[in-house]
Amino acid sequence: TDYASIYPRETRHSVFAGLTQQLSDTLHFNLTAYWSRRSTIHRSAQASQSGTIKSINPYFSPIGRETEQTVSFAFDNVFGPANYSPSRFTSYGVTPSFELELGGGWQVRTLANFGRSTNESTESTINATAVTAALAGRTRATALNPYELSQTSPAVLAAIRDFVNYGEATQELAEGRLVLDGPLVKLPGGDVRLAVGGEYHFENIISFTGSGPRDAVVGARSHASRNVKSVFGEVLVPIFGADNRIPGFHSLELSGSVRLDDYSAVGSTTHPKVGVTWRPFAAR
């Protein structure tokens, strides 16, 4: 644990902004946006390595008449006691919205949202294939000396150290929503209110994962996306309210709603809901 992170070092930068504007007596505009970046450095201790060295290796040091040995070693004295693996996550988003008063208590609310994020991670590690090949090296220019690593050719050590597990991904989302709501009729308990609307949501991801030398990482790229189309409605019926409340019924409201979501990948779902809100007395 002296050379490994219990909690990785992290640096964050974020910017937030908002704008509101009354465009007219009936139209209001609002905009929010953000940008954020998080950089992390994770430290891990050098792991022990093991392999077989044979007499063909010029550094081979036999005990008795043996022609091969199983050896264990670590690269601390040539690479340092720890590996440093950086990662970075960046995201931004912008959300504009409008509210339009139609008169008679009715209004239209619209909202759009767009966001994008990228993330990149690099795990520094040892090239196990290169270690095996160097243990089987036949010359001092190509062989690994597991007994005294610092005597190994710098080029061989560089090939062993130049190995990473790498991953990156880009995600995007875009969505829009429109809602119309207002009073339908007036009852003794208050206004019966109706809200109806629709929503569209799209998201995708493009990712890559691989491993190899830093400048020649080999891996696979993948892509996935989906969209969701939704419609919804809700009605609120006040039975008791400010104008007709009685003891034990400070207010009583009934509500019913339904939402239909159509997923591009898995089909559609319907979610009905019925609610009762009863307040027997005024809150103090």
C-alpha positions in Angstrom: 0.0 0.0 0.0 3.0 2.3 0.2 3.0 2.5 -3.6 -0.7 2.1 -4.4 -3.6 4.6 -4.2 -6.2 4.0 -1.6 -8.1 6.9 -3.2 -6.8 8.2 -6.5 -5.6 11.7 -7.0 -8.4 13.7 -8.7 -8.7 17.2 -10.1 -12.0 18.7 -11.1 -12.9 21.9 -13.1 -16.6 22.9 -13.7 -18.4 25.8 -15.2 -22.1 26.5 -14.8 -24.2 29.3 -16.4 -27.8 30.3 -16.5 -29.9 32.9 -18.4 -33.5 33.9 -18.0 -35.3 36.4 -20.1 -38.9 37.7 -20.3 -39.3 38.0 -24.0 -42.9 39.4 -23.8 -45.8 39.5 -21.5 -46.7 36.0 -22.3 -43.4 34.3 -23.3 -40.5 33.5 -20.9 -37.2 32.0 -21.9 -34.7 30.1 -19.7 -31.3 28.6 -20.6 -28.8 26.6 -18.5 -25.5 25.1 -19.5 -22.5 23.4 -17.9 -19.0 22.1 -18.7 -17.1 19.8 -16.4 -13.8 17.9 -16.5 -12.4 15.3 -14.0 -8.8 14.1 -14.3 -7.7 11.1 -12.2 -4.3 9.5 -11.6 -4.4 6.0 -10.1 -1.3 4.5 -8.7 -0.7 0.8 -8.4 2.3 -1.1 -7.0 4.5 -3.1 -9.3 3.3 -6.7 -9.5 5.6 -9.6 -9.2 6.4 -11.4 -12.4 7.4 -15.0 -13.0 8.5 -17.2 -15.8 11.0 -19.8 -17.0 14.6 -19.0 -17.9 16.6 -21.7 -19.8 20.2 -22.2 -20.6 19.8 -20.5 -24.0 19.6 -17.2 -22.1 23.1 -15.8 -21.8 22.2 -14.5 -18.3 21.2 -18.0 -17.1 22.7 -18.9 -13.7 22.3 -22.6 -13.1 22.3 -24.3 -9.7 24.0 -27.6 -10.1 23.3 -29.3 -13.5 19.9 -27.7 -14.1 19.1 -26.4 -17.5 16.2 -24.2 -16.6 14.7 -22.4 -13.7 11.3 -20.8 -12.7 12.1 -17.3 -11.5 10.0 -14.6 -9.8 11.0 -10.9 -9.8 9.6 -7.4 -9.9 10.6 -4.3 -12.0 10.8 -1.9 -9.0 14.5 -1.1 -9.3 14.3 -0.2 -13.1 10.7 1.1 -13.5 10.1 2.5 -10.0 7.8 1.1 -7.3 4.5 2.2 -8.8 2.6 2.4 -12.1 0.6 5.5 -12.9 -2.6 5.2 -14.8 -4.4 8.4 -15.8 -8.1 8.8 -16.8 -10.1 11.8 -17.9 -13.9 12.4 -18.1 -15.3 15.5 -19.8 -19.0 16.4 -20.2 -21.1 19.3 -21.2 -24.8 20.0 -21.7 -27.2 22.8 -22.6 -30.9 23.0 -21.8 -33.1 25.8 -23.3 -36.8 26.1 -22.3 -39.8 28.3 -23.2 -43.1 29.0 -21.3 -45.9 30.5 -23.2 -49.1 31.8 -21.5 -52.1 31.1 -23.7 -54.7 32.9 -21.5 -57.4 31.5 -19.2 -54.8 29.8 -17.0 -53.5 27.6 -19.9 -49.8 27.5 -20.8 -47.4 25.6 -23.1 -44.0 24.6 -21.8 -41.2 23.3 -24.1 -37.8 22.0 -23.2 -34.8 20.7 -25.1 -31.7 19.1 -23.8 -28.4 18.1 -25.4 -25.4 16.6 -23.7 -22.2 15.0 -24.6 -19.5 13.2 -22.6 -16.1 11.7 -23.4 -14.1 9.4 -21.2 -10.6 8.0 -21.6 -8.6 5.7 -19.4 -5.1 4.3 -19.6 -3.9 1.5 -17.4 -0.1 1.2 -17.4 1.1 -2.4 -17.0 3.8 -4.9 -18.0 3.9 -6.6 -21.4 3.8 -10.2 -20.3 4.4 -11.5 -23.8 7.6 -9.4 -24.0 8.7 -10.7 -20.7 8.3 -14.3 -21.9 10.1 -13.6 -25.1 13.0 -11.8 -23.3 13.4 -14.7 -20.9 13.9 -16.9 -24.0 16.3 -14.4 -25.6 19.6 -15.8 -26.9 21.8 -12.7 -26.9 22.4 -10.0 -24.4 20.7 -7.5 -26.8 17.4 -9.5 -26.6 17.5 -11.3 -23.3 16.2 -10.4 -19.9 18.4 -10.7 -16.8 15.9 -11.7 -14.0 18.6 -11.8 -11.4 19.8 -8.2 -12.0 17.3 -6.4 -14.1 19.4 -3.2 -14.5 21.9 -5.2 -16.6 19.2 -5.9 -19.2 19.3 -4.0 -22.5 17.4 -0.6 -22.3 15.6 -1.6 -25.5 14.3 -4.8 -24.0 13.2 -3.0 -20.8 11.4 -0.3 -22.9 9.5 -3.0 -24.9 8.4 -4.7 -21.6 7.3 -1.4 -20.1 5.5 -0.1 -23.2 2.1 -1.7 -22.6 -1.3 -0.4 -21.7 -4.9 -1.4 -21.4 -6.8 1.5 -23.0 -10.4 2.5 -23.3 -12.4 5.4 -24.5 -16.0 6.2 -25.1 -18.2 9.1 -26.3 -21.8 9.4 -25.2 -24.5 11.7 -26.6 -28.1 12.4 -25.7 -30.7 14.7 -27.1 -34.3 15.1 -25.9 -37.2 17.4 -26.3 -40.5 17.8 -24.4 -43.7 19.7 -24.9 -46.4 20.0 -22.2 -49.8 21.8 -22.4 -51.7 22.3 -19.1 -54.5 24.4 -17.7 -58.0 24.3 -16.1 -60.9 22.5 -17.6 -63.9 23.3 -15.4 -64.4 24.8 -11.9 -65.8 22.7 -9.1 -66.7 23.7 -5.5 -63.3 22.2 -4.5 -61.3 24.1 -7.2 -60.3 23.8 -10.8 -60.2 20.5 -12.6 -56.8 20.6 -14.3 -55.5 18.7 -17.3 -51.9 18.2 -18.5 -50.9 16.5 -21.8 -47.6 16.2 -23.5 -45.0 14.3 -25.5 -41.3 13.6 -25.2 -38.5 12.3 -27.4 -35.3 11.0 -26.1 -32.2 9.8 -28.1 -28.9 8.5 -26.8 -25.9 6.7 -28.3 -22.4 5.5 -27.3 -19.3 4.9 -29.4 -16.6 3.0 -27.5 -13.2 1.4 -28.0 -11.3 -1.0 -25.7 -7.9 -2.5 -26.4 -4.4 -3.3 -25.2 -0.9 -3.2 -26.5 2.0 -0.7 -26.9 0.9 2.9 -26.4 1.3 3.8 -30.1 -0.1 0.5 -31.4 -3.1 -0.5 -29.2 -5.2 -3.2 -30.8 -8.8 -3.6 -29.8 -12.5 -3.4 -30.8 -14.8 -0.5 -31.5 -18.5 -0.7 -30.8 -21.6 1.5 -31.2 -25.1 1.4 -29.8 -28.0 3.8 -29.8 -31.7 4.0 -29.0 -34.6 6.4 -28.9 -37.7 6.6 -26.7 -40.9 8.3 -27.8 -43.4 9.1 -25.1 -46.9 10.6 -24.7 -48.5 11.3 -21.3 -51.5 12.9 -19.7 -52.8 13.6 -16.2 -56.1 15.0 -14.8 -56.5 16.5 -11.3 -59.9 16.7 -9.7 -60.3 18.6 -6.4 -63.2 17.4 -4.3 -62.6 19.6 -1.3 -60.6 22.8 -1.3 -60.5 26.4 0.0 -64.1 27.1 -0.9 -65.8 24.0 0.5 -63.6 22.4 3.1 -65.2 20.8 6.1 -63.9 19.3 9.4 -61.7 16.2 8.5 -61.5 17.3 4.8 -59.2 20.3 4.7 -58.5 19.2 1.1 -59.1 16.1 -1.0 -57.8 15.6 -4.5 -58.1 12.8 -7.0 -55.7 12.3 -9.8 -55.2 9.9 -12.7 -52.4 9.7 -15.2 -51.1 7.5 -18.0 -47.8 7.4 -19.8 -46.8 5.4 -22.9 -43.1 4.9 -23.7 -42.1 3.3 -27.0 -38.4 2.1 -27.0 -36.7 1.5 -30.3 -34.9 -1.5 -28.9 -37.4 -3.4 -26.7 -41.0 -2.2 -27.6 -43.5 -0.2 -25.6 -44.7 0.0 -22.1 -47.8 1.7 -20.6 -47.9 3.1 -17.0 -51.3 4.1 -15.6 -51.5 5.7 -12.1 -54.3 6.7 -9.8 -53.7 8.9 -6.7 -55.6 10.4 -3.8 -54.2 13.3 -1.7 -56.2 13.9 1.5 -55.3 16.5 4.1 -57.7 16.2 7.1 -56.5 19.5 8.6 -54.3 22.4 7.9 -50.6 21.9 8.5 -49.1 24.1 11.2 
